[in-house]
Amino acid sequence: MNPLTYHGAARLLEVLPRSGIREMAALSQGRPGLIHLEFGEPSFMTPPLIRQAAAHAIETERMTYTPTPGPLELREAIAQKVERINGYPCRPEEVFVTHGATGALLLAQASLLNPGDKILFPDPGWPNPISQALSLGAQPEFYPLPSENGYIPDPSRLTIPKGTKAILINSPANPTGAVFPREVLEDLAALARREGLFVISDEAYDQIYFEKAPVSMRALYPEGTLAVYSFSKSFAMTGWRLGYLVGPEELLQGVQKVAEAFYSSTSMVAQKAALAGLKGAAADVEAMRLAYRERRDQAIEAARELELYRYTPEGAFYLMVDVAQAGDSREFAKRLLLEKRVVAVPGTAFGKVAARELRLSLAASSEEIREGLERIRQLLQEGSR
Ligand SMILES: Cc1ncc(COP(=O)(O)O)c(C=O)c1O
């Protein structure tokens, strides 16, 4: 289907793929009583202290433009958080506040890639940065995250096509919940150094992990890594639209020109809120992390009972379920919605490798996750009769 109905509009409107996540959300609209396991966002309210700080700022301050990389006070607080949580040295000059991690990914790619340059993306992977690369005229290429390897890449088998400028990695990962072990990241860092590649390290879920704290690529390959973070997930702030890049200072000076051209500074009220969160919401972040871990554990237990278990996600809040016996996951997800009233995202939304899997969000309640898995089981059994 050609979405380009407005005569003369840009080719980009045709080139960009439709989001498979949105497709399921659209199909579910106007149908009450569904179990929603498709959302990639926290089910929690933003912590009270953050909301109060925003309300106070609105009441008492002029809402103005801010410095494009973000106010110094916020960048200082972020640099301290990075040192404390992400475990590598960070100065405020190496921090750039962005319009969510989505904005950080766009600025990073726009600052690194020329038209025609290749960039490697994980498959399965979150699709939005791929569309950004296409928008920039870059050429997306893919490396597999095999399910039989727990969705962890094997750097020794990674082929780097000629003309590749950068590789995107995402750990903890959407859609799999995999957390890349330190050794794998070290091998990837060595590879990137050898091949002269930039690494865009999407760490939007850095504070949602269930076993060991994730290692940051920027700790291992600082000269070539732009790390991407978000307030959306760990602070339950998706709607505030704030994130940040951490990267080499000289590169960020160039990024500033790109940000100024694209959207200037980010929202001042969101910045005030985020600053309060960094200073005082550590206990809330930890409580949410533990709640996600609890849901993950319960989901795994239910998956085992229903004989749908394959692996244990170690971070983020997603679980991939194998529906290979039913064939294509897109058709299966549609049937699941229409016949069993459960909304999940087909693996086809994340590339080719997981085309026969479904992504469930563990941000839903344990009861909903269990019931959702139960109905998947039923549909699989009915399908194979
Ligand atoms: C892997 C990954 N990176 C980045 C983002 C975007 O986060 P933000 O809300 O900060 O733009 C998401 C959101 O789902 C995500 O899953």
Ligand as a Chemical Component Dictionary entry (heavy atoms), coordinates in Angstrom:
data_LIG
# 
_chem_comp.id                   LIG 
_chem_comp.type                 NON-POLYMER 
_chem_comp.pdbx_formal_charge   0 
_chem_comp.three_letter_code    LIG 
# 
loop_
_chem_comp_atom.comp_id 
_chem_comp_atom.atom_id 
_chem_comp_atom.alt_atom_id 
_chem_comp_atom.type_symbol 
_chem_comp_atom.charge 
_chem_comp_atom.model_Cartn_x 
_chem_comp_atom.model_Cartn_y 
_chem_comp_atom.model_Cartn_z 
_chem_comp_atom.pdbx_ordinal 
LIG C1 C1 C 0 15.861 0.400 22.758 1  
LIG C2 C2 C 0 15.175 1.707 22.847 2  
LIG N1 N1 N 0 15.874 2.826 22.661 3  
LIG C3 C3 C 0 15.313 4.033 22.721 4  
LIG C4 C4 C 0 13.960 4.173 22.998 5  
LIG C5 C5 C 0 13.359 5.562 23.006 6  
LIG O1 O1 O 0 13.272 6.104 24.243 7  
LIG P1 P1 P 0 12.813 7.615 24.471 8  
LIG O2 O2 O 0 11.424 7.559 25.028 9  
LIG O3 O3 O 0 13.790 8.176 25.435 10 
LIG O4 O4 O 0 12.855 8.323 23.165 11 
LIG C6 C6 C 0 13.176 3.041 23.190 12 
LIG C7 C7 C 0 11.735 3.163 23.431 13 
LIG O5 O5 O 0 10.974 2.228 23.365 14 
LIG C8 C8 C 0 13.798 1.784 23.117 15 
LIG O6 O6 O 0 13.115 0.646 23.296 16 
# 
loop_
_chem_comp_bond.comp_id 
_chem_comp_bond.atom_id_1 
_chem_comp_bond.atom_id_2 
_chem_comp_bond.value_order 
_chem_comp_bond.pdbx_ordinal 
LIG C1 C2 SING 1  
LIG C2 N1 SING 2  
LIG C2 C8 DOUB 3  
LIG N1 C3 DOUB 4  
LIG C3 C4 SING 5  
LIG C4 C5 SING 6  
LIG C4 C6 DOUB 7  
LIG C5 O1 SING 8  
LIG O1 P1 SING 9  
LIG P1 O2 DOUB 10 
LIG P1 O3 SING 11 
LIG P1 O4 SING 12 
LIG C6 C7 SING 13 
LIG C6 C8 SING 14 
LIG C7 O5 DOUB 15 
LIG C8 O6 SING 16 
# 
